[in-house]
Amino acid sequence: MISKRFHLLRALLLLFACSVPESVAEAAHLGISDESYDDLSRESEQRHHFHARNHKKADFSDLASPSESNDLVLDHSRINEGEVYLFKNRKHRHRAIPVIRTGSRFNDALTFKDWMKNATKSRDKVVKIVLRNTDVVRPVLQYLYAAQDDFESPILLHANVFRLAGTYDKTVDPLILIGSAQKMLPDATISLGWNDPKNITELKSSQKRISWRSTFHMLNYINHISQPLILSMRLSLAQNSVDQLLWILGMNQTISVVVWSDDQDDENIEWYQILRLRSYAGKNKVIFDLLPKHRDTLEKKGRLPTRKDDQIDATWLEMHELSSARPVLSKTFQSDRGIAFLGWSNSFLLAKKSGNEEAGFKPMYYSGKVLFLPKKGLKHISPLEDSGLSLQLVDREHVSESGDAKSGIQILIGYDGRVFLENMDPDLEQSYNQRSSGRVQHYVCYGFSIVDRGWRVEVDVWTDFCEGYHIHPLDPPSLTSLQLETPIRSRTPRSVMISKSGDGEIDFLIQKLARSGSSFNSVISLAVLGLASLLYFSF
C-alpha cells in the first residue's frame, strides 16, 4: 500500500511539473531530479522541433567602438554580463539552481531567471552569459530556449573550453556547449576561451602559447559551427600565438578574436607580434579589451606595412572533397596563411585551367614549405612509409573524381625526410628512368621547389623554418636535389594535384605555396645574372 501511494504521489508531481512552463530553477525548487527534467526537455524538444525564434545577432557594432587609431575596443557599457554557476548543497543534491553571483557569498546571488529579466530590459545591450562549468550549460540553454519569446536582446555565450599546456583547471565541455547552442540558440554568438590559471605568471613561455597541434585539435570543435564565433585570448597568450590566430582568422569569415589583459599579464610584451595581429583589426576581425597601460602602449605603436608575401593566393586551386566514414577528423582546411591536411586522405587540390593552354608548353615553377605535425598517438605505432605530402604533375583530363591519375609525375616529400620523384606513366619507354630518390635530415619543416620543364622535372627539398613553430633551424640546412627526364604527351602544361599520402596520424600544413610561369622566373634569372656580373667585374 505504501509503495502504491509513493508511486501515485510521484506521478502527480511529474504531471504538475509538465503543466508548469517555468525555468530550470523553478523545476529544481519542485524537487524534480536532473534525470526527470532532462526527459521532459527531450519531449519538449521533439514536440517543438527546436523552432527557435530569430533574434538579432551580436556583431561588432554591438560590442566594440573604434579608437583614435581605428582599433576596435570592447565597449563594456553596451554589454550586460553575468557569470552563471550551479548552486548545490549536500542536503538537496537534486536542487541544482543556475545562479548569477553578485558577491562573494551565494546567499547574495540571483537566480538566472531573475537576472535575465533585468538584463534583457534594455534591448540595445548584448547579454553576455559566462558559463563556468559544464553542468550549468544545458539548464541555462533550456531556459533561454523556453523563454526566447520574452526577450529580443542579442545573446553572447562565453565559456573557457581550452586548456593551456601543463595546467589542470577544469574547463567547459565544448561539444556540449556548441551542440546545445546550435540546437536551441542558433542566433547566439559563441565565445570560446582558455582556462585562466591563478599561477599564470609562473608558467613557462612554452606553456603560454597555442601550438599548431592544439590549433588543429580546436578544429574538431569549431569545424561545424555556423554561428558567429569569438576566440577570447589573454594578451600574454596572444603574443606567442599570432601565427596560429592569423591562420584561423584567414580560414573563416565568421571567426573573430578578442585580446584582453589584466595585471597578471607579462610586463615585457612582444608588441611586434601584436601589431601583426592588429593588421586584421581593420577587417573587423580583432577587438582589444586591454588595461589602460597596455592600450596606451598599443596606441603609440605605428602600424606595420601590409606584407602580401605572408599570405598565399590559392585561387588557382580548386578543392575536391570525398566522403569519409572515419572517426577522426579528416579534412583539408584552406586559409590565406596556409593549407592544412588533417587525418586520412579524403580530398585533393587540383590546379584550375589557366586559359592559355593554346600558347604551348611553358615551364612551371612551384614552391612552398610543409610543416609535419604527427599526432601524439604516433609514438605507439609505425606509420606507413609513404606518409607525407604528395604533389602530382598530371593532365587534368586524366584525373578521376576520386583523385586517381593513371599517368603523370609524382613528387612525395615524406615526413621523415625521404623524397621520391617517380614517373607513373604505364607505357614508359625503357630509355626513361622510372624513379629517383633522395633524403634530407629528419626535421619538422621542409622547403621545396619544383620546376616542370615538360621534358624534365627538377625537385629541391631542404630543411627550413616554418612560421609559428618555435624551434631552431638547422645550420647549415640539409638539402637534396632530384631530377627526372619525362616524356611529353601533350603540348599543354601539366596541372599540379596536391594531396595527402599515407597515414592519418600525420597532419601537415603547407605554407607560402606559390606558382609562377616562365616569364616571372626569367626576370628573376636575368636579375641574378646581372647581379653576378656586377660582382664579378667589381673585383
Number of C-alpha atoms within 10 A of each C-alpha: 5 7 8 9 10 10 11 11 12 13 12 11 14 15 11 11 18 15 8 10 12 14 21 27 22 17 20 19 13 14 15 19 14 16 10 11 18 14 11 13 18 12 12 15 17 9 10 10 11 16 13 16 14 13 17 15 19 21 14 16 13 16 18 21 16 15 12 8 12 11 21 25 22 23 16 13 10 17 21 18 16 19 17 23 25 23 18 13 9 7 7 11 13 16 23 24 24 27 24 25 20 13 10 8 8 13 9 12 18 17 21 25 22 12 14 20 12 10 20 19 12 16 13 13 22 26 23 22 22 19 24 19 17 20 16 20 25 18 23 23 19 21 19 20 20 19 15 17 12 11 17 19 20 22 25 24 22 23 25 23 22 21 19 21 15 11 14 10 13 16 19 24 16 19 14 13 22 22 15 16 23 18 16 23 26 23 22 23 23 26 24 21 20 20 20 17 15 10 9 18 13 9 15 11 11 14 16 21 19 23 20 21 16 15 15 21 15 14 16 14 13 16 12 11 17 13 19 20 22 22 20 22 23 21 26 25 23 24 23 23 23 21 21 23 21 21 21 24 22 19 17 16 13 13 22 24 26 22 22 21 20 15 8 13 17 14 9 7 14 14 16 14 15 19 18 19 23 22 18 18 20 13 11 17 22 23 27 25 21 19 13 11 11 19 14 11 10 19 14 9 12 10 14 12 8 9 9 9 10 12 18 19 16 18 9 13 17 13 14 14 16 12 10 14 8 11 7 13 17 20 21 22 18 19 19 21 26 25 22 22 26 26 22 21 19 22 21 22 21 23 20 15 13 9 7 10 13 9 10 10 16 17 18 22 18 17 18 18 24 27 25 25 18 19 15 10 9 13 9 7 8 9 16 13 13 19 21 26 25 19 23 24 24 22 20 17 8 13 16 10 10 13 19 9 21 13 18 23 23 21 23 22 26 22 26 17 24 20 24 19 23 20 23 19 15 9 7 14 11 7 9 12 13 17 16 15 16 16 19 20 16 14 18 21 24 27 21 20 17 20 19 23 19 21 12 14 22 17 20 17 25 21 25 22 20 21 17 17 15 11 10 8 14 13 8 7 13 17 18 18 17 19 18 20 17 24 16 15 11 11 13 16 25 26 21 24 23 21 20 27 22 18 19 23 20 24 24 24 23 22 23 21 19 17 18 13 14 14 12 12 14 11 11 12 12 11 12 12 12 12 11 12 11 11 10 9 7 7 5
